[in-house]
Amino acid sequence: MNKVLLLSCLALTVLFASGAPTLPPPTTLLQYLIPDLIEVQKKLNDVSERMKRYELYIPSNASSVADLQCFTKELNPVAEALKYESREAPDIQDHISNINLTVNNLMGSEIQCHYAAKIKIAGFFQEFITFCQRLIQLTR
């Protein structure tokens, strides 16, 4: 039994020492984001009219994986406001949590965000999806 554990530890040590990746590549993580974003976008059709008028900031000149942070910073107020605006709030909040976790797995340190304009919530999610798709194309 101890021999198996020792061999397992040795194999893991060699694997990590040889520079084996411990996280999926960014393209894979970005692909995980898109279904959650699309699901939130669909579920937002059922929110109140007041929530549909909710506006979020769009990052200006977003061009890299690091800029995903700027999009996710806008999500926390949305998740909080949805508690009062939608029957599907818990489900939407779960998707937003998944989005935040995925982006956090991609990120290192926090960046300074600059925002271009405010747009309605549905447009924000469409921009976020389009941005992720562009990043996927760039990382291939």
Salt bridges, closest charged atoms under 4 A:
ASP36 OD1 - HIS95 ND1 2.68
GLU39 OE2 - LYS43 NZ 3.50
GLU49 OE2 - LYS52 NZ 3.53
GLU55 OE2 - LYS120 NZ 3.74
GLU80 OE2 - LYS83 NZ 2.53
GLU85 OE2 - ARG50 NH2 2.42
GLU88 OE1 - LYS43 NZ 2.84
ASP91 OD2 - LYS43 NZ 2.85
ASP91 OD1 - HIS95 NE2 3.78
GLU110 OE2 - LYS73 NZ 3.31
